[in-house]
Amino acid sequence: MTENNILAIGSIAQDLKRVASFIGRDSVAGAYRFLQEAKNRISDINTAKLPVYVITYIKAVERLDEKDEPRELAEQALTIGCILQNAAVAAKH
C-alpha cells in the first residue's frame, strides 16, 4: 500500500469515527459533514494495489448516507472506521 493510500485511508477512518461521535452527541448535521469529508477523500485513493477487503469497505463508505436511522449510521461508520484504521496501521508495519 502506498504512503498516499495509507494517509487517505487513515483520514477516512478518523472522519468516520467523528461521524459516530457527532451522532452520539445528537449532532446529525455535523455527522453528515464529516461523512461528506470521508466520501471526498475516497478520490485520493488508488485502488490498484489495495487488498480486496479494503476496497469493499471503501465502497461501503460511499453508501453510508443511505442509512435511514442515525444510530445505524453511527454503528456502521464506527465499524468501517475501525477496520480501515487497522488496515492503514497494518500497512505501515
C-alpha positions in Angstrom: 0.0 0.0 0.0 1.4 3.4 -0.9 2.0 6.1 1.6 -0.7 8.3 0.0 -3.2 5.4 0.3 -2.3 4.9 3.9 -2.8 8.6 4.7 -6.1 8.8 2.8 -7.4 5.6 4.4 -6.4 6.8 7.9 -8.1 10.1 7.3 -11.3 8.4 6.2 -11.2 6.3 9.3 -10.9 9.3 11.5 -13.7 11.1 9.7 -15.9 8.0 10.2 -15.2 7.9 13.9 -16.2 11.6 14.1 -19.5 10.7 12.3 -20.2 8.2 15.1 -19.1 10.7 17.8 -21.3 13.5 16.5 -24.3 11.3 16.2 -23.7 10.2 19.8 -23.9 13.9 20.7 -27.2 14.3 18.7 -25.5 16.5 16.1 -26.6 14.7 13.0 -25.8 17.7 10.8 -22.2 17.7 11.9 -22.0 14.0 11.4 -23.1 14.3 7.8 -20.4 17.0 7.2 -17.8 14.5 8.3 -19.4 11.8 6.2 -19.1 14.0 3.2 -15.4 14.7 4.0 -14.8 10.9 4.2 -16.5 10.4 0.8 -14.5 13.3 -0.7 -11.2 11.6 0.4 -12.1 8.4 -1.5 -11.0 10.1 -4.7 -7.4 10.3 -3.2 -7.1 6.5 -3.1 -5.5 4.4 -5.8 -7.3 1.1 -5.5 -5.0 -0.8 -7.9 -2.8 -2.1 -5.1 -5.3 -2.4 -2.3 -6.5 -5.6 -0.7 -10.0 -6.6 -1.8 -11.4 -6.3 1.7 -10.2 -2.6 1.9 -11.8 -1.8 -1.4 -15.1 -3.4 -0.2 -15.1 -1.2 2.9 -14.3 1.9 0.9 -17.2 1.2 -1.3 -19.4 0.8 1.8 -18.4 4.3 2.9 -20.0 5.6 -0.3 -23.3 4.0 0.6 -23.4 5.1 4.3 -25.7 8.1 3.7 -28.4 5.7 2.5 -28.9 4.7 6.2 -32.3 5.9 7.4 -31.6 5.7 11.1 -28.8 7.8 12.6 -27.9 5.1 15.2 -27.4 2.6 12.4 -25.2 5.1 10.5 -23.1 5.6 13.6 -22.7 1.9 14.2 -21.7 1.3 10.5 -19.4 4.3 10.4 -17.6 3.3 13.6 -17.2 -0.3 12.4 -15.9 0.6 9.0 -13.6 3.3 10.5 -12.0 0.8 12.9 -11.4 -1.7 10.1 -9.9 0.9 7.8 -7.7 2.3 10.6 -6.4 -1.2 11.3 -5.7 -1.7 7.6 -3.7 1.5 7.5 -1.7 0.7 10.6 -1.0 -2.8 9.4 0.2 -1.5 6.1 2.8 0.8 7.8 4.3 -2.1 9.7 
